[in-house]
Structure formats: C-alpha cells, structure tokens
Amino acid sequence: MNLTTVDDPVQRKFLPSFLRGVAEENKLVTSPNFVVTQALVALLADKGARLRPNYDKTDVEKRAGLIAHLYTHPSYNPTAVGPLELANALAACCLSSRLSSGHRQWAAQQLVRTLAAHDRDNQSRPQTFADMAGDLRKCSSVKLEAHQSRVITCGWCSRKGLLATSGNDGTVRVWSVTQNQYTLQLTCVFNRTAGSPEEGGQCLGSPGDPSLSPLVWSVTGKYLAAAMEKLVNIWQVNGGKGLLDVQPHWVSALAWPEGEAVSLWCGEPKDVLLVGRMDGSLGLIEVRDACTMHRTELDHCYRKDVSVIHIAWYSEDRPFAVGYADGKLLIGTKEPLEKGAVVVIDAHKESITSIKWDPTGQMLLTCAKEDVVKLWSSPGSGSSPGAGWTCLQSLPHPAQVNGVAWCGLTGHGARPLNMLATCCQNGLVSVWTVPQDASAFPESPSSGSEPRRDNEPKAKRKQQSSSRRVEGAVCVFQLKGHITPVRTVVFSPDGLALVSGGVGGLMNIWSLRDGSVLQTVIAGSGAIQNIVWIPDVGVAVCSNRSKDVLVVNCSTDFMSSHQVLATCRTALKKQGVVGLNMAPCMRAFLERLPVMLQEQYSYEKPHVVCGEQLVHSPYMQCLASLAVGLHLDQLLCSPPVPPHLRLCPLEPATCTWSPGEWAWLDCFSTTVKAAEALARGNTFPEAFAVPDLEPVPKEEMVLLMDNSTWGSGMDEQIMSWATSRPEDWHLGGKCDVFLWGAGRHGQLAEAGRNILVPTTAPSFSQAQQVDRHHQSNVFIKTFFLHQLISQSAVQKPSLKPQTASNAGVEARWLGKTP
C-alpha cells in the first residue's frame, strides 16, 4: 500500500536529516496519492475484498507431509486458505509508529469495514477448527526414546511426579519429567514363569486395543502394576525385582483404588489390586511388602464366560464397578458382607468400553460401543452397595462414543457442578456440566431424558425450561477439530483446557474458556492410544505406530499467553476468514489488541470524564468494536475459571483477575449485544439482567429476556407515527416520555437529577443532550436501550439513520446486519 507520493529518491537524500521526517509527515497528510489509496481501500472494504486467495498446489503438498490424507478429505478446501491481504495491510498501518494518528484511525475504521463486508458476503462455515496451517504460535515438544518396539500406553503418578510407559518390548519404563529435564529413572522388565517363552514380550497388548495391556499406579505411588497375558507384574518404584502372579486366565483389566479410604473396618489401608479376566472372574491381590503378596478370588462377583472390559474403584471402603462385554454393569465389594452386596445392571446393549467415577465418588459414568453414555447414582452411605442404583440421565450423541473423562476439580457453592467430556467416532468432542446432587436431574430418566445444549434454538430451550426446573446435564461446548474418530480426551489439572487425540495422530488442545483451539499437534501417522496431562509441563502422547513418547510443552503459562490469538482465530474462522499464518501483521495486531485497547481507554478516559471530549474517539470505538466482534469481551471480562465453576465465588488467594479492569468493555459489550437483540428480535444477553435487583423466578425471567414479540409491524407503526405527527418527536413536543439516568456519557435526565427508574416527563425538552433524529427504527430501539445501561462509557446514542451507534453497528460485523 503506497502511502506517499512517488518522488525522486536522489533528491530526498539532499534534505537535512532533521527535515526528512517533517517532509514525510507532510506528504502523508497532503499526498494526493494517498487520497486515491483511501478511495480504493474504501471501495474494497465496502464491496468485500477477497480474503481467501488460492494456495499454490506445491505449497499444499509440502505442508501436508504425513497428514496428506487429512488434506485430501472432502471437508478440506485448499481454495479457501490464503493470506488476508487487505486486512493484513490495514493491521500493519494500525501498528505502525511512523504513521500519524489520523492514518492509524483511518486504517482501524477500514479494517472493521473490511471484516464486516466479508462476513456479509461469506456463506461458508468450516467443518474443523484444527490448526492445520500453522496460524497459532507453536509450542516446543520433546520425544522420549522410550522403547525398542511399539509403545502401548502410559500413565502419570501425581503423587510421585513420575511418568510410566509400557512397550511391546516387554518393559515398563519410569521417567522423571519436569519443565527442563527428562530423565529415565527405572526400567522394569516383565518377569516370566519357567514355562513361559522368551518372546512372550512380543505378545504384550494388542495394536488395536490398548486395554489388553493395562498399566496402573497405586494411589500412594509406591507400586506400579502391569499385565501380560496371564501374568501380573507389580514393581516397587524405589527398586527391587518385582512381584509376579500367574492368573488362571488372561488378564483384561487392572485397577487400584483411585483414592485413599476414609474409614476402614479393619485396621490400616492396604495396597490392593483388583484384577479382571477374560473369563469373567475377578481376583484381589494384596501386596503385603516388597517380597510377598496374597491373591483372593472374588467368587461372589464371578460372571461366567463374559469378558471383563473395564474396572473402576474409587476407594477401598467403597464398592467397585465392573463393565462387561455384554453391556452389563456389576457393582460389588471385595467381601460379600451381606445379601444384595452385588448387583448386576443392564446398563447398555453393546459392550462397555469405559467406566469412570466422578471426583466425589458418588456418580458413575458408563460408555459403550453405542451413541449414548449414562450417568448412574450411587446409594447413600447408610444403604447397602447394591441398593438404590438408578440411571440419572442418558446423554445421546450423533455417533458412537469412544471415550469419556471427568474433570478432577469439584464444584462448590449452593448448586455445585462437575464437568465431563466425551469423544465420538465422527470426530466430535463434547463438554458437559453435571450437577453433583442427584435431585437436580430429571425425574424420569428411564424414558430417555434429553440433556440441554447451550446451542439449541432459543424457542426450544424456552419451552423446556418452562416445563421443568431441573435441567440435569448441560452441553457447554461441542468442539469440532477432528475429521477422523477421536479415541481419548483428558482434562488439564486446572480444568481450563482439554486435549483430544484420534486416528491419524492428530491431537488438539482446547481452551475451555471459550472452546477455541490452542494448539494442534501431529503426534505421528498412527492412532493416538493414550494421553496424560503432566502439571506445569504439558501432555505426553502415545501413538500406536511409534517407539517414542511425545511430550508437548503446552504449559499453563503458554496457553494463557496465547489465548487471545486463539480466540480471535476461532471467531474469524467461523466467518470463513482464514490464512493468519500468511498474515503476520494481522496476527501481531490481534495479539496486541487488548493492550492497545486498554492503553487507549486509559488515555482517553480523563478527557471524557472531565468533559473535554463528549465521546471517545473513532479509533477507540473501532478497537472496542473489533474486541466485541472477535469475542474478546467474553475472554477479558470474565475470570479464568472452568465452565462448571463460573457461578462459584472466586477465591482471592488463587485468582489474579480484576473485575474492574475491563468493566467498561463488559458494559459496552452488553449494550451492543442488547441492541443487536432488539434489532433481530432475539433474547437479551445474560449480562443485560442486573443481578443486584430482587430475584425473579426463572420462568418470568425467560419472558422478560425474550425480545421476539417485537415485530416489524411495530416498527412500521412507530415510523408512521413519526411521519404523521413529527411534532411529537421534536424537542419540546408533547407526548408521554419516560426518562431516567444520571446525565453521564450521553444518558438522558440532564436536568440535574439522578433518576434510577423510568419517570414520566412532559417532553423531550427535559433531556439536554438529545439530538434531532432521522427516521430510523434502529434509533428508536437503541435510543431507549441506551438508557438501560447505566454506565456505558464508549458511545452516546447517535441519531444517524441505520447507525444508532457507530461503534455498536461496527461491533456487530460478525453478525448479519439487520
């Protein structure tokens, strides 16, 4: 973009050095060439500049590499990827320190218009949000040369801070993993009996089913157990040869208690391992010391000729859950203390693949080879283990569910929530919030209760919420970043991120603050078998075609520092704007947008407050519009907490977020979104309701927030009124007028009164700062809406036709113009 006139560079050299800068500044202001440039840019911005030029074919092939099959998928369109040429150039002007403030303001205005015009003309929406092109900053990764043959699975011990990996070479290796150091501490070799073949290690596990090679840590981190065919090996992490126990049948599942027992009837807690076998039998191994152990057969839990698939055991003093290949679920205890202590439930029609206890141990999540996962409630502490087990809710999915996971953080407060995630065969990853209290679920789960989704049509949600108070599980995110089946999902320790891995070696790290992709990593050509989250380091990934374990250094600090770019990228990609990897200036502008916005607001606020400037500058308005349009208001104006803790009170000791820092942006965002709701007839945003007022029943609040009853016919009536009786709309005209406000930042009630509720006034003449309007229904709506926001500090109501608020309309550039 040529911002200066074309002159002779030889003559420019003869200018004194102190005059060169002045001459350049004058040329930027008076250059006739820049006037032409401005006109051309305005034309491109209004008509919708092409933001998606084609990639070169050889460049696509070069970028594809090992994941060429993902690029050849029908959902991948190479013609829809390219640099943001005009937007990138305008972003460079906004960042430039060599341009005048007037030119930077012009560039910001054109950038908003460019993105708004593109959204208006764009009709395509992406099928996957994975960062295949490299739009985001990449974090470092390290490969642990773990085994001499294929890696099967891995497990993390939070108590000891150790990572264990098992391989097809018949070894289990223990690693010490920190931010800057990766050390092999121990190699455990599978012990074999005298009659077992030496090549038995080659039979460890199965390439397609890692559950046949279980690897589990004890709750204390003292012991590590793994199975190979009929052999169960237990190693002491501090050293030693290890213990070997030969089982009567092939081992298919292992489980230590997940937590320490709160109360036991007989002495101190012991290290006990529950063993499930392919013939349906269960065994309990008690490790007494480093040299001895004792196995007890649980005959009261034996189901003949039905393979045990998965075991979940919350603590030694509580019952365990066993999932079988026929879809049955067994709840039992290690000793048959009383009649009815073991119960078998018809949980699923297909084979159960996974069962998980929630962090409190009161709710069980079951997953099978079908498109439904189920939540089960455990009985109270005073009842027998087999009594009172009911299905709380069934969560339907569009495809077969392959894996489930609970978030380790428990909710608190009056209505505490838990959080879980599911992954499907079609590549969909869903995140749910679940009440901890069983009474918060629908009353008739047996009939197939449907969970509520946040992205359901508002009319349907309104009807459901009015018919019953309890909602049960709520789907807060549906994450689309895979086009191949997803095998596993894991939450981060702080609950702010989720990692998903699937077929093709593709792994996505998601932000649970807004559902954006923080990082996309290709772990290899094979399917990802297992992922574990390592605190303060990142994630460790096992692929079924690799000998190595990949450690991705996606720490909490890295994710928080790159959250802004991830949020902006997701908002742009939803509108079909792609190619940030080839627009470095645009990417830098997005990363710096919050800092620029806060600095500009801090600079202009004193001038607005003291009355030197009635409203903020157009440059400030454009930055705020971009922030709202890119959904940065949701990120900056809310604390960094997981979805299930958003309604819980913040803990000052652990949260550094300041609610007052971005309060002005939150107010401006609420104003813009409420204006959009008025214009489109949608429901008002949640922030529109003032929480300090007296509580309103939920059913009434739904009606109050609904704006669909205002139709176009009412707009026509108002316009007819304004046309037939213009005297009612002039200053001093006589009509029924309700005014309120405090006279700040363009509010009404400028007669020196602080009116908090609508009060009848004889005419508009009482409001000192009401400008004459043109015939615009948008003005009428947003004019009165503005009075509902008591501290809108960005823009006063403008009375220009179809632009009730310049900043407000431009802030809606990601939505359709009403």
N, C-alpha and C positions, 0 to 999 in steps of 0.2 A: 504494500500500500504506500504510494508516494505522497508524503505529507508536505513536501517542499517543492518550490519551483525548481525547474531544471536550469542551472546556471553553469558557468564555466568554472570547473574546479581549480584551474590555474589561477584565475583572478581571485578566488577565495583565499588562496594561500597568502596573498599580499595584504590581507586585512590584519590589523593588530590582533593579538590573541585575546585582549580584553573586549574586542568588538565582535569577535566571531559568534559568541553566544548570544549577544544582543541582536545581531543580524539574523541569526537562525530563529530567535523568538519572534521577531517582527515578521519574518517570512511565514511562520506558522499561523500568525494571526491574519495577515493580509494576503496570503498567497491565493491567487485566482485558481491555481491548480487544485488546491485543497477544497475549494468550493465545488469543483467538478467531482472530486473524490467523494465529498459528502453526499452529493446528489446520487452518485452511482451506488454508494453503500445504502442509502435510504431506499433506493429502488429495489436492491437485492433483499434488504431486510423485509420490506413490505410484501414482496412477491414470494418470499420463501426461497432463500438461497439453497442450492443443493448441498446438503451437508454430508452426503454419502457417496463420494466418487468411488470408482471401482478400484479394487486391488489388482496389482499385477499378478498374473497367473503363476509365474515362477516364484514370486514372493509368498503366495499362499502355500505352495508346495514346500517351500523352505521352512515356513513356520509350522507346518503340520507335523513333520517328523514322525514320532512313534504313534501319534494320535490322529493319523490321517483318516481313520475310519470315522472319527467324530466330525471332521470337516466335510466328509462326503455324505453325511447324514442329510436327509431332505430338509430338516429344520435349519441347517446352516446355509446361509445365503451369502456368498462372498461379495456380491454386488452391493450388499447393504453395509459394508465396512469400509471406512476411509477416513481421511482427516477432516476435521472441522475447519475448513479453510477460512471462511469469513469470520466465524466465531473465534477462531484462534488468533486472527489478526486483531480483532477488536479487543480481545483479552490482553494481548500484548500492549495495546495502547493504554488500557486501564492500568497496567502495571508499570508503564514507563515513567521514569522520573525526569525524562528530558522533555516531555510534553507539558503544555500548560494545563492548568486545572480545567479550563474550558473544554479543551480537547479530550481530556480524560472523561469529563462528564458526558460529552457527546458520544464517546465510544461506549460508555456504560448504557446509555439510552438505546443505541443501535444494537447492542448485544441483547438486551431484553426484547427488542422488537424482532430480532432475527430468530431467537428461540421460540417466541410466541407464534411467529408466522410458520415456522417449521412444524410446530405442534398442530397448528390448524390444518395444514395440508397433509400431514402424515397419517396414514391409516394402519400401518403395520405395527405389530407388537411382538417382542421377542419371545421365543419359546424357552430359552435358557439364559440365565444371568451369570453363568460361569465366565471367568475372565480368561478366555482362550487367547485373546490378542495381546495381553500384557498391558492393560490400561492402568492397573494398580502397581504401586511400588512392591517389588518382590522382597520377601524376607529370605534370609540365608537358610541353608539346610546342610546337614552332615549325614553321610552314610556310615553306619556301623557295619563293618565287615564281620557279620555275626557268625555265620555258619559255612560249612563246606558244601552244604546242599540246601535245598529249598527251605525257607523259613515258613513255619507253620502258624505260630501265634506268639503273642507277647502279653505280659501282664505287669502292672505297676503296683508297687507297695508304697503307699503314702506314709506308713509308719516308719519305714527304714529309708525311704527315698531311693529305692533300687528298681531297676528295670530288668525283667526276666524275659528271655526269648527262647523258644524251643524250635529246633530244626529237624529236618528229615535225616540228619546225620546221626541221630541218636544222642544228642547232647542238649542240655539246657544251660544257658549262659546268663550270668548275673552281671549287670552293668551299673556303674555309678554315673549318673547323668546330671550335670549342672550346666549353668549358662556357658561356661568357657572350657569345660573339661568333660571328656567321655572316656571312662576307664573300665576295662574288663576286670572285675573283681573275682569272679568264681566261674569255673566250668564244671558242671555236674554231668557225669556220664551215666546213662541208664545202666543199672545193674541187671544182670540176666541170671537165670537159673542155669543149672548144669546142663539141662537138656535143650536149652533154647539155642537157636542158630546164631552165629556171629553177625549175620547180615540182618538180624531182626530189626535193627535200627532203620533199615530202609522201608520197613512196613509202618513206621510211625505215622499215624494220622492218615488223612486222605486228602488229595488235592482239591476236591470239591466240597469237603465237609470238615472244617476245622474243629467241629465239636467232637470228633472222634479222637482228638489229641488234646485233652483238657490240660491246662496249666493254671494252677491256682495258688495264691498266697494265703497263709493263715492270717487271722486278724491281728496278731501280735507282730507279724513279720519275721517270726523265728523260724518257720518251716515253709518249704516250698514243695508242692506235690505236682506230679505229672504222671500220665498213664501211657502205656504202650501195650496194645493187645490185652493180655490178661494180667499184665504186670503193673503194679502201682509203686512208684518210687517216691520216697519222702526224704528230702535233704534238709539238714540243718544249715542255715545260711552262714553261721560262723565257721563252718568247716565240718569235716567228717565224711565217712564213706557213704552214709545214707542208709535208709531202711528200704527193704524190698518185701512186698507182699504179693503172693500169687493168688489171683482171684479165680473163682470157679468158672467164670465166663468172661467174655470180652467186656472191657470197661468202656462205657459210653458217656459218663458224666461224673464229675467230681465237684464237691462243694464243702468248703469250711464255713462255719458261721460268719456272717458278714460283720457283726458287731459283738462286743463283749456282753455277756449275760448280766442282767441287772440283779437277779436273785436266783439262786440255785438251792435246791432242797438238800443236796448232798455235797457239802464242802466247797473247795476252791474250783474255779473253772478249769477245764482241761482242754487240751488240744485234740479235737475230734474231727475226723474227716468222713464225710458221707460219700459212699461210692455207689453209683448206679450202673447197672449192667444191661446188656442187650437181651438177656432172657427175662427181664422184668424184676429181678431181685435187687435188694438193697443191702449194703453192708456198712458197718460203722467201725472205723479204725481209730483206736485211742492211742495216741503217742504218749508214752509214759516218760521216756527220756531219749537221749540220743542213740541208745542201743536197743531199746525194747519197745514193742507196741503190741496191741491186742485187738483182734478183729471180732466183731459180734454181728451175726446175721439177723437182720430185722425181718423175721418171718411173718410178722403181723402186717407188714407192708408189701408183701410179695404179690405181684400180679403175673401170672404165668404166661410166658411166650409173648409178652408185649414189651418192646424195647423202651428203656428209659432214655429220654432225649435230653432233658434239662432238669436241674435241681436248683432250688433257691431256698436258702436257710438264713433267716435274719439273725437269730441268736440262739444259743444253746438252750435257753429256758423257754423258747417258743417253738411252735410246730414248724415243720419244713413243708415245702411244696414240691411235688414231682410231676413233670409233664411227660406224657407217653406218646408213642407213635400213633395210637388210635384216637387221639384227641381228648383222652381222659386226663383229669387233674386229680392228684391224690394229695390230701392234707393229712399229715400224720406226725407222730412224735417218736423219739428214739426208744421209748418204752411204752408198752400197752398198759398204761396205768388204770384205765377204766374202760368200760364199754362205750363204744362210739368215739374213741380217740382217733380212729382212722376213718376218713370219709373219701369216697371217690365221686367226682363230679363230672357230668357230661359237659365239658367246657366248650369243645369245638368239634366240628365234623371232620376236620383234617388233622394231620399230625402236628402236635405242638412243637414249635421251634425255639421259643424263648419264654421264660417267666422271670419277672423282676418284682422284688419288694420295693415299696416306696421308702423314702428316708425314715419315716416313723415306724415302719413295720406293721402298719395297720391295714394296708391296702395292697392287693396283688394285681399285677398286670400280666396278662397272658397273650401270647401271639402264636398263631398257627399258620399253616400254608393256605391261607384264605384272606379275604379282603376286610376282615373285622378283627379288632383287638378288643379285649374285655377287661373291665375293672371289677375286682372282687373285694368284698369287705370281710375282714377277719372278725371273729366273735369277740365279745368283751372279755376282760381279764377274769371275770368270775364264772364264765361258762366253759364247757369242755371244748377241746380243739375242733371237734367235728360238728359242733352245733352252730347254727346261725350264719352259715356261709351263703351269701347271696351275690348275684351279679348286679353291681350298681349301675353299670351303663356299658353299652356296646358302641364302639367308635367305628363307623363304617369308613372305608377308603375306596378310592377308584380302582385300585389294583391290589394284588397280593402284597401283604406286609412282610418284609424280610427281617426287620429288626426293630427293637424298641430300647429306650433308655430313659431313666429318671434323672432329674437334676438333683445333686446332692444337697442343695440348700433348701431348708424347710421354711415355709411361710410362718408369719406370726401376725398377731392382731385379732380383731373381732371375728373375721372370716378368713382364716389362713388358707393359703393355696399351695399346691405343689405343681411342678411342671414336668412334662414328659415329652418325648419326641418319638416319631415313627418314621420309617422309610419304606418305600414301596418299590415294586417291580417296574413300574413305569417311570421311575426317577424322581417322584415327588417326595419331599420331606415335609412333615407337618409337625408343628409345635403346639402343645395343648397346655392349658392351665386346668387343674383339677382341684376341687375342694378337698380339704383334709377330713372334714366332717361328713360322714355318710348321709346325714339327714339333708344335706344340701343337694342331693341327687334327685332325679325324677322318681316318682313313687312307683311306677310300673315299669321297671327295666326289662322284665321278661318279654314285653311286647316289642322290644327293639327300639328303645328310646334314642332319639336323634340328638346329637350334640349341636350346640350353636356355633356358628362360624362368624367371625368378625366381618368377613367379606360377603355375607349373604345379602340379598336385596333387603333394603330397609323396611319395605312393607311387610315382608315375611317375618323379619325379626320383630317388628312391632306386634304382629299378630301372635307370635309365640310368647313374647314377653308379657302380653296382656292376658294370656290364657293360663300361665303358671308363673309362680315366683321363682322356683328353683330352676337353675339352668344346667347344673352338672358341669361336665367338661366343656371347655370353650376353645376352639381352634384360633390361636392368635396369629399364626404365620403358616402360610403354605409356600414353601421355598422351592423354586424351580431352577436348579442349577445342573441337573443331570439329564442326559438323554438316553442313558443306559440304566439298568437296575442298580439300586443302591443297596449295599449289603449291611452297612453298620453306621450308627450315629452315636456320638459321645458329647456330653456337655463339658464345658470348661469348669474348673473348680469354683469360679466366681459367678457362674450362671449367665455371663454376658455373651458367651459365644458357643457355637455348636459346630462340630466338624462332622462331615458326612463323606463316606467313601463307597465307591461302587465298582462295577465292571469297567474294564478299560484303564484302571489305575487312576481315575480322576477323583481328586479329593477337594472339597470346598470347605472353607472356614467361613461361617456365617456370623454376622452380628445380630444378637437378639435384642438390640435396642430398636432397630428398625427393619430387620430382615435383609440387609444388604450383604453382598459377598465381600469379605475382607481379603481373601486370598484363595487362589486356585492353584493346585499343585498336581503335577503328573508324577505319581509315585512309581510308575513302571507300566509295562504292557499288560500285565495280568490283573486279575480282580483283587481288590483290597480285601483282605481277610479280617484284619483286626486293627483298631486304632485305640491308643491310650493317650490320655492327656497328662503331661508332666508339668506340675506347677512351676511357674517362673521360667520355663524353658520353651514349651510348645507341645507338639504332638509327635508321637512315634507311630510309624505306619508299617504294616507288614503286607507285602504283596505276594500272591501265590506263585509267581514266576521269578522270584528274586532270592538271592542268598543273603542280601543285606537288609538291614532295618534303616529306614529313612527317618531322621529326626528333623522336623521342620521347626525352626526357631521363631515361632509366632507367639511371642510373649505378650503379656498384658499391656506393657508399655508400647510395644509395636502396634498392637491393634488399636489402642486409644489414640495414638498419634496419626493413624491413617484412616480413622473412622470418617472424617469429613469428606475425603475424596471418595470413599466407598459409597457414602450416602448420595453424593452428587451424581456419581456414575450410575447408580441404580435409577435415580429419578430421570436422568437423561435417556437411559436405555429403555425405560418404559415408554418413552415418547419416540423411540426409533432413532435417537441421536447416538451414534456410535463412532469409534475411532479416536478416543482420547489418547491412545498410545502414539498416535501420529500428530497430536496437537499439544506440544509441550507447554506453550504459553497458556492455553486454556486450562490445562491440568494444574499448572502453578497458580493460576488465578483462583481456581476452585479451592485449592488447599489453603490459600491465604484469605479467602473471602471472610471468614469470621473475624480475623484480626483486623482487616480493613474496615469492616462494618463497625466493630466496637471502637476503633480509633476515630472514625469519622463521627460517630454518635457522641463520643466524649468531647470532641472538638466543637460540635455544633450545639450541644445541649445548653451551655451557658448563654449563648446568643439567643436561643429560643425562649429560655426561661425569663431572661431579663427584658424581653420584648423587642430587642433589636431586629429580630427576624421572626415573622409570624409562623412560618412553617420551615421545615427542614429543606435543604437544597435538593434539586432534582437528582444530583449524584447520590446523595444519601437515600433518596427514595428508590432509585434503581438498585442499589446494593441490597436494601431491605426486600425489594420485590424479588430479586434473584434468590435471596436466602429462603423466602417463603416458597417460591416456585420450585426450588431444589429440595424442599422438605428439611432444610437445615433447622428450621424452627422447632421441629419435633426432637431434634438431637440436642440443640443448645438450651432449650427451655425446660428440659426435663432431667431429673437426676439419672446418673448411670446405674440403673438397677435392672435386674431381670424382670420379665413381664409379670411373673407371679408375685413380685414384691412391690409393684408400683403403687399399690394402695396402702402399703405399710408405712409407718412413721420412719423417717430416716434416722440413722444412728450417727450423731455428730462426730464420734471418735473415728469412724471409718469412712465417712463421706466428706470430700473436699469441695463438693459442688455448692455454689452460692446461688440461691433462688433470685436474689435481687440483681444479679449481673445482667441477665437477659430478660428481665421483667418487661421492659419496653417492647422488645421484639415479640414476646408472647402476646402482649396486648394488641400490637399491630397485626399479628397473625390471626388472632381471634376476630378482629374487625374485618379483615379481608375475607376470611372463610365464612363469616356470617353474612357478609354482603353477597358472596357467591351463592350461599344457601337461599337468600332472598331472591336473587335473580333467577335461580334454577328451580326453585321450589323444593329444595332438599331439606334434610334435617339439619338443624343448627349444630355446630361442633360442641363437644362436651365442655370445652372451656368457656362457652357462652353462658353457662349457668353459673351464678355467683354462689360459691359454697358457704359463705358466711350467713346467708339468709336462713330462715326457718326451713326445716326439711319438708320435702314434698314427696308424697307417695310415688312409687316408681311408675305406676300406670298413668298418673296425672302428668308426670314429668315427660313421658313419651308424647303425650298430646301437646304439651306446651312447646316441646322442641320441634314438633313436626311443622313444616312450613309448606306442605304440599297443597293446602287448601287455598292458597293464594294463586289464582289462575290468571291467564292472560286477559280474561274478560274484566277483571277488576282493574287491570292496567288501563284498559280501554275506557272504563268509566271515569277513572281519575283524569286521563288525558282529555276526555270530553268535558269534564268539569273545568279543567284548567283552560280549555279553549273557549267555552261558553261564558264563563264567569272569571275572566282574568283578574278582576279587581279583588277577588278573594285571595289571590296569591301575591299581590303586591305588598310592599311594605306599608303598613297602616291599614291594609284591607281587613274587613270584618268577617271572621269565621271562628269556628271552635278550634283553638290551638292549645296544644299541651306542650309546655316547655319544662326542661329540667337540665341540671348540670351545674358546674361551678365556674363557668366562664374561662376555662383553661384550654389552651390548644385548640381553639376554634369551636368549643362547645357553646351551646345556647345558654340562656339565662344570664345575659351580660348586664343585667340591671343591678349588679352588686349583691346578688343573693346566691346562696349555696343551696340549691334545691335538689334533693336526692330522689324524689318521686315525681312522676308527671303531675303538673299543676296547670289548671286552666288559666289561659291568658287571653285578653281581649283581642290581640292581634299579634302579628309577627314583629310589630314595631318594638316590642319589649326586648327582642334579641338584637343586639347592636352589631353583630358581625355576620349577618345573613346576607349574602349577595343575591342579586337578581338571578333567577334561574331561567334556563331554556326549557322547552317542552321535552322532558325526558323522564320516562318512568324509572330509569335507573337512579336518577337523582332523588326521586320521591322515596324510594326504598332506602337507599343508603343514607339519605339525609336524616331520617328518623333513626335508623340503625346506629348512626354515629353517636347519638345521644345515649345509647345503652352502654357504650363503653366509656367508663368514667375517666380513663387515663390514656387515651390514645394520643401519643406524642409524636407521630410521624407525619400525619397529613390531616388537614382540616377538610370538611366536606367541600368538594369542588362542584360547581354547578354547571359544568360544561356538558353538552349533550353526549350521552353514551360513555362518559368518562367521569363517573361520580367521584372517583378518586384515582388520579393518575397512577399513583403508586399501587392502589388496590387493583385496578384493572390489569396493570402490567404484572402484578404478582400472580394473577390467575393465568399466566401464559402457558402453564402446563395443562390447563383445562380448556374446554371449548368455550368460546366467547358466547354469552347468552344473547 
